[in-house]
């Protein structure tokens, strides 16, 4: 499903036209090892440098602060664990309870976690995070820029952390869609979420950050190198990021209004439903709601039959069929939850068609179990 009925852009967005054009053009020129001195290698290096400079320009960082990784997950692991390894205060990580599973797994693997609770809207309170950051042995704070599942935007740049405590921010859900916040030492992004090719992550490490590579390296001299870059893909990712940032004011305004329609209609037209997340300080294109007495996977399947692609379960652990740790941490309904996220070209007609179909479908699923 690749048309407007695909309402799951938070998992992956279709390739942006700008990315497709650049990807095809770079396939024949970006194959060589950019660290070799022969002509194909120099040409590949030029393309890689161009991708890095373009990415840095639209994100407002230095080119030497940008590294391309094989995925957003890998960028999260490198960014967070690199700060842990470089810390002088200890291997403790104060992180919110609603972080993506990539953060939770990284902490379980290479650090000690100090979990910070959140409110019912998914927002972390500054006092809780700051208090946990000064606990003995805490060397790093991790706070996402925006939640992958419910869309709540965190006030990352507003926290007054101790000067020697670096902040890692998972910006995979928001990079390109929203400007990067301030105050971070390391950040991560994922190209397939903004319309770039899959298999490209972006790791940002501030120049003066105490960061050390937490994983074994190879013979490449780049400190943050993750191996041989897919140069056509990273160049296409940079091109799509430029395009998305150039058009985001218009797209975000349109998406925000469309999600308002979904939030309003679902709450008014479907009985026993809970729309979750902050209604205003949120990603413009995303909404999650939970339907009592309805299995989320069944709802996804039936909506798919009608031509609507949505997601269910935790944004990062749906394959486990376990309750969403994000919704559990927020203290909201975890049963029958679905996430809808708009594609770049989703229209009001698409949204209205979804909202028209939902009440009858939910009622039918409840009737099947005798409710």
Helices and strands as residue ranges (DSSP letters): H 17-26, H 39-59, G 63-65, E 66-69, H 72-86, E 92-96, H 101-110, E 112-116, H 126-133, E 138-142, G 156-158, E 166-170, E 186-190, G 191-193, E 201-205, H 231-269, E 273-276, E 286-291, H 296-305, E 311-312, G 318-320, H 325-330, E 337-341, H 348-368
